Amino acid sequence: MEKIPWINHFYVTPDREWFETDAVLRVSLGNFLFFSILSLLMAGVKNQKDPRDSLHHGGWMMKVICWCILVILMFFLPNGVISFYESTSKFGSGLFLLVQVVLLLDFVHSWNDKWVGYDEQFWYAALLVVSLVCYVATFSFSGLLFYLFTPSDQDCGLNTFFIVMILILVFAFAVITLHPTVSGSILPASVISLYCMYLCYSGLASEPRDYACNGLHKHSKAVSTGTLTIGLLTTVLSVVYSAVRAGSSTTLLSPPSSPRAGGEKPLLPLDKRDEHEEREK
């Protein structure tokens, strides 16, 4: 982007920081508007018989062109609009993390129910092993966080607070799950514990590189690249899984079908079993 003449002319030769923050926010705003418009246009669509379904499953060239136009238009907006979007998008990021947790719980519960449904000792043992591996990884991860983000020669009380708070939540998850009145499983608690510890690491790693309590600045760039890769994979998997679940007939994110919609084909069936359930309804 630094080599595009009109950008340098319009913004009077922006510095490197502009390309790392402001330009990224403008692309992000273009994406946000594009998908928000699509979601509004698809509001209330229950099945593939809706005329708007052609927009959902087709019109790809038109959608790509509209997306490109929106992203380009964002570079003509004043800086004040982008600053407002930057402030509000932080709340959207937090909401997306909550959605990721809900999706992860949904996935792990389905995983747990499937293995329990086999009603064999092998699968019960497998659940226990996976849960123990997650807890070992969680506590190992916490030790790494203490090593990287709480150096002994620095006052890093805030970093220590976040790490300890996650550890307290890990124990709380386990206690609540094992309580007799809950009748839960240890697998979801262990997976969520590991995910929360990863989120803690992701947050601490985003501290300024020159911050004394950020020990990552002493290591190679491979660590930052690995963090970005894991974060990207987590986000992509969450979006894909949420799209599949929200577009299916048996989902926690989409409303149940109306009684008159029995037998109609859902937008994105998970498998033949879901289609069979729809026909029975």
Residue pairs with C-beta under 8 A, 6 or more apart in sequence:
1 7
1 19
1 23
2 8
2 19
7 14
7 75
8 14
10 75
10 76
11 18
14 22
14 23
22 79
22 82
23 75
25 82
25 85
25 86
25 89
26 71
26 74
26 75
26 77
26 82
27 71
27 74
28 85
28 89
29 74
29 77
29 82
29 85
30 67
30 70
30 71
30 72
30 73
30 74
31 67
31 71
32 85
32 89
32 92
33 70
33 74
34 66
34 67
34 70
34 71
38 55
38 63
41 52
41 55
42 52
42 55
42 56
45 52
45 53
45 56
45 267
46 257
46 258
46 261
46 264
46 267
47 53
47 257
47 261
47 264
47 265
47 266
47 267
48 57
48 264
48 265
48 266
48 267
49 264
49 265
53 267
56 267
74 82
96 238
97 199
99 238
99 242
100 195
100 234
100 238
101 192
101 195
102 252
103 238
103 241
103 242
103 245
104 191
104 192
104 195
104 238
105 188
105 192
106 245
106 252
107 241
108 187
108 188
108 191
108 192
109 185
109 188
111 187
112 127
112 185
112 187
112 188
115 123
115 124
115 126
115 127
116 123
116 124
116 127
116 185
127 185
127 186
127 187
128 186
130 187
130 190
131 186
131 187
131 189
131 190
132 190
134 187
134 190
134 191
134 193
134 194
135 170
135 190
135 193
135 194
137 194
138 170
138 190
138 193
138 194
138 197
141 194
141 197
141 198
141 201
142 163
142 166
142 167
142 197
144 201
145 159
145 163
145 197
145 200
145 201
145 204
146 160
146 163
147 215
148 204
148 214
148 215
148 216
149 156
149 159
149 163
149 204
149 207
149 213
149 214
149 215
150 156
150 159
150 160
150 163
150 213
151 212
151 213
151 215
154 212
154 213
156 212
156 213
158 213
159 204
159 213
162 200
162 203
162 204
163 200
163 204
166 196
166 197
166 200
169 193
169 196
170 193
170 196
170 197
173 189
173 192
173 193
174 186
174 189
174 190
174 193
176 182
176 184
176 189
177 184
177 185
177 186
177 188
177 189
178 184
178 186
198 230
198 234
201 227
202 227
202 231
204 214
205 214
205 216
205 224
205 227
207 213
207 214
208 214
209 216
209 217
210 217
211 217
216 223
216 224
242 253
243 268
244 268
244 270
245 251
245 252
245 253
245 254
245 270
246 253
246 254
247 254
247 266
247 267
247 268
248 254
248 266
248 267
248 268
248 269
248 270
248 274
249 257
249 266
249 269
249 270
249 274
249 275
249 277
249 278
250 270
250 274
250 277
257 264
257 266
257 278
257 281
262 278
262 279
262 281
263 278
263 279
263 281
264 278
265 275
265 278
266 274
266 275
266 278
269 275
269 278
